[in-house]
Amino acid sequence: MKKKIIFVSDIDGTLISDGNELSKTSKRILKELYSKGIQICFATGRDYKKLNDVLGDIEFKYSAICCNGSEIYDEESNVLNKNYLDNEKCETIIQYLEKLDVLYMLYTDKGNVVRGTKDRNTRLLKLGETKQGSFEDIVEEAKIYYKLIYANSREIFNIESSGLNILKIEIIDSDVYKLTKMKQALENIRDISITTSFKYNLEIQPLKTDKGSALKNLIDDGYIIIAAGDGENDLSLFKMADCTIVPQKRDTILDQYDNIITCNPEEILRTVEEKAEEYGY
């Protein structure tokens, strides 16, 4: 009897780029994998609603690890777990971020909340400038950040954490040095986990909350795990995977992991098909 396979994949920077919807080709290949008996799990920093925004209409069942492991959903969209940050620690973090005047988002049980800023467009253009292209390129990049940050989110001035159950706090800033200093300061707060999914953000979750730990709550030990990802927040998946696929264009910490395959982003799902065939699917 052949072992069960699960394909668990990051979304942004791995299966999609620029916040676009999952392509028709990707949906078709994923459906084919599912029809062969391969389970599909999306593991993302997005919350469940924002995940479904980019998946669109798909014709197969999938489980989901959201907010980097703070939310877990089974194939029937049932919530298996929600892990919230301590309210007192959230208030401490928010007060610290307010003093620094940085842009941040709260992923909560009542939807996403974005810190309101009077200079929103200026901040978006600074994020756009990280593209280092023409003015048109910068504007297009700023539009992508606008969509990623503000779509399906409430913009609020004077945020208070009281009354909110917070799954994740995400900080976004174009100054990498500033993010590094913030991470060093926040690491003094006990019982939180800090990671990053791309160069210009920090993500704060409850301690020992990550994609790999969440996956352990979804499956037993009898699975072959094929993982795909491109960021630091995917490393916990790589530790568990029998095979890991990484897009060539991404800078990911890979040296400590075995069974790494690098390929062009558009070839990731074809590579999953090839590995599945090797396992008898």
C-alpha positions in Angstrom: 0.0 0.0 0.0 1.5 3.3 -1.1 1.9 6.1 1.5 -0.4 9.1 1.5 1.0 12.3 0.1 0.3 15.8 1.2 1.4 18.8 -0.8 1.7 21.8 1.5 2.5 25.2 0.0 3.1 28.8 0.8 1.0 31.2 -1.4 2.6 34.6 -1.9 6.0 34.5 -3.7 5.5 30.7 -4.3 2.3 29.9 -6.1 1.3 33.5 -6.8 3.1 36.8 -7.3 2.1 40.5 -6.8 -1.0 39.5 -4.9 -2.7 38.2 -8.0 -5.3 35.3 -8.0 -4.0 31.8 -8.4 -3.7 31.2 -12.2 -6.0 28.9 -14.1 -3.1 26.6 -15.0 -2.2 26.3 -11.3 -5.8 25.5 -10.4 -5.9 22.8 -13.1 -2.7 21.1 -12.0 -3.7 21.2 -8.3 -7.0 19.7 -9.2 -5.2 16.9 -11.1 -3.0 16.3 -8.1 -6.0 16.1 -5.9 -7.8 13.7 -8.2 -4.8 11.3 -7.9 -5.3 11.2 -4.1 -2.8 13.8 -3.1 -4.0 16.1 -0.3 -3.6 19.8 -0.8 -2.8 22.2 2.1 -2.1 25.9 1.7 0.1 27.4 4.4 0.2 31.1 4.5 0.7 34.3 6.5 -2.7 35.4 5.2 -5.9 34.9 7.2 -8.5 32.5 5.8 -10.6 35.2 4.1 -7.5 36.8 2.3 -6.4 33.3 1.3 -9.7 32.6 -0.4 -9.5 36.0 -2.1 -6.5 34.8 -4.2 -7.7 31.1 -4.6 -10.9 32.1 -6.4 -13.1 29.3 -7.6 -11.3 26.0 -7.2 -12.8 22.5 -7.7 -11.0 20.5 -5.1 -11.0 20.4 -1.3 -8.0 21.7 0.7 -7.0 22.3 4.2 -5.4 25.6 5.3 -2.8 26.8 7.7 -3.3 30.6 8.1 -1.6 33.4 9.9 1.6 31.3 9.9 -0.1 28.6 12.0 -2.4 30.6 14.3 -5.4 29.3 12.4 -5.9 25.8 11.1 -8.8 24.7 8.9 -9.7 21.2 7.6 -10.9 20.3 4.1 -14.5 21.1 5.1 -13.6 24.6 6.2 -14.0 23.7 9.8 -11.8 25.5 12.3 -9.5 23.1 14.0 -7.6 25.6 16.0 -7.1 29.3 16.6 -4.2 30.4 18.7 -4.4 34.0 20.0 -1.7 36.3 21.4 -1.9 37.3 25.0 -4.0 40.6 25.3 -1.5 42.3 27.7 1.4 41.5 25.4 -0.5 42.8 22.4 -1.1 46.1 24.2 2.6 46.4 25.0 3.5 45.7 21.4 1.0 48.2 20.0 2.2 50.9 22.4 5.8 50.3 21.3 4.8 50.4 17.6 2.8 53.6 18.1 5.8 55.4 19.5 7.8 54.4 16.5 5.1 55.6 14.1 5.2 52.4 11.9 2.5 50.8 9.8 1.1 47.6 11.3 -1.8 45.2 10.9 -3.8 43.2 13.4 -5.2 39.9 12.3 -8.2 39.3 14.6 -11.3 37.2 15.1 -13.3 40.2 13.9 -11.4 40.9 10.7 -8.2 42.7 9.9 -7.3 46.1 11.3 -4.7 48.4 9.8 -3.2 51.3 11.7 -4.4 54.6 10.1 -1.7 57.0 9.0 -2.1 60.5 7.5 0.8 60.0 5.1 -0.5 56.6 3.8 0.4 57.4 0.1 3.9 58.5 1.0 4.5 55.3 2.9 3.2 53.2 0.0 5.4 55.0 -2.4 8.4 54.3 -0.2 7.5 50.6 -0.2 7.1 50.9 -4.0 10.7 52.3 -4.3 12.0 49.0 -3.0 11.3 47.8 -6.5 14.2 50.0 -7.8 12.8 50.6 -11.2 11.2 53.3 -13.2 8.6 55.6 -11.7 5.9 53.5 -13.3 7.4 50.4 -11.7 7.4 52.1 -8.3 3.8 53.1 -8.6 2.8 49.6 -9.7 4.7 48.1 -6.7 2.9 50.6 -4.4 -0.4 49.5 -5.8 0.5 45.9 -4.9 1.3 46.9 -1.3 -2.0 48.8 -1.2 -3.9 45.7 -2.1 -2.0 43.4 0.2 -2.4 45.8 3.2 -5.7 47.5 2.8 -7.9 45.0 0.9 -10.6 43.6 3.3 -9.1 45.5 6.2 -10.4 48.3 8.4 -8.2 51.3 8.7 -8.4 52.7 12.3 -6.6 55.5 14.0 -5.8 55.1 17.7 -6.0 51.3 17.7 -6.6 49.5 21.1 -6.3 45.8 21.5 -9.1 45.5 24.1 -12.0 43.5 22.8 -10.0 41.9 20.0 -8.6 38.4 19.9 -5.4 38.8 17.9 -4.0 36.0 15.9 -1.0 37.9 14.4 0.6 41.3 14.3 2.3 42.2 11.0 4.7 45.2 10.7 5.5 46.5 7.3 8.3 49.1 6.6 10.6 50.0 3.8 13.5 50.5 6.2 15.2 47.1 6.7 17.5 48.4 9.4 14.6 49.8 11.3 12.8 46.4 11.1 16.0 44.7 12.4 16.1 47.0 15.4 12.4 46.5 16.1 12.9 42.7 16.0 15.7 42.9 18.5 13.6 45.0 20.9 10.5 42.8 20.6 12.4 39.7 21.2 12.6 40.8 24.9 8.9 40.1 25.2 8.3 36.6 26.4 6.1 34.0 24.8 5.9 35.4 21.3 7.4 34.2 18.1 8.8 36.7 15.5 9.4 35.7 11.9 9.3 37.3 8.4 7.7 36.3 5.1 9.5 38.8 3.0 12.3 41.5 3.3 10.1 44.3 4.5 7.9 42.8 7.2 7.9 41.2 10.6 5.2 38.9 11.8 4.4 38.3 15.5 2.5 35.2 16.7 2.1 33.2 19.9 5.2 31.3 21.0 5.7 28.0 19.2 3.2 28.9 16.5 4.5 28.1 13.1 3.4 26.4 9.9 5.3 23.1 10.7 3.6 22.8 14.2 0.2 23.4 12.6 0.8 20.7 10.0 1.5 18.2 12.8 -2.1 18.9 14.0 -3.5 18.1 10.5 -1.7 14.9 9.6 -0.3 11.8 11.2 3.1 10.2 10.8 2.1 8.2 7.8 2.4 10.9 5.2 5.0 11.8 2.6 5.3 15.6 2.7 6.1 17.7 -0.3 6.5 21.3 0.7 7.0 24.5 -1.3 7.9 28.0 0.1 10.1 31.0 -0.3 10.5 32.7 3.1 11.8 32.4 6.7 8.2 31.5 7.9 8.3 28.4 5.7 11.4 26.9 7.4 9.4 24.9 9.9 7.7 23.1 7.0 11.1 22.3 5.4 12.2 20.6 8.6 9.3 18.1 8.2 9.3 17.7 4.5 10.5 14.7 2.5 10.9 17.0 -0.4 11.1 20.8 -0.5 10.6 22.9 -3.6 11.9 26.5 -3.6 11.6 29.2 -6.3 15.1 30.1 -7.6 14.5 33.9 -7.4 14.0 33.9 -3.6 16.6 34.3 -0.9 15.8 31.5 1.5 17.9 30.0 4.3 18.4 26.5 2.8 21.9 25.2 3.7 20.7 23.3 6.8 17.9 21.4 4.9 18.1 18.3 2.7 16.1 17.3 -0.3 15.9 20.9 -1.7 14.8 21.4 -5.3 15.0 24.8 -6.9 13.1 25.7 -10.0 11.5 28.6 -11.8 8.3 29.7 -10.0 6.1 28.7 -12.9 7.6 25.1 -12.7 6.8 24.5 -9.1 3.6 22.5 -9.6 5.1 20.5 -12.5 7.9 19.6 -10.2 5.3 18.4 -7.6 3.7 16.2 -10.3 7.1 14.7 -11.1 7.8 13.9 -7.4 4.4 12.4 -7.0 5.0 10.1 -9.9 8.3 9.0 -8.3 6.2 8.1 -5.2 3.8 6.0 -7.3 1.0 8.6 -7.9 
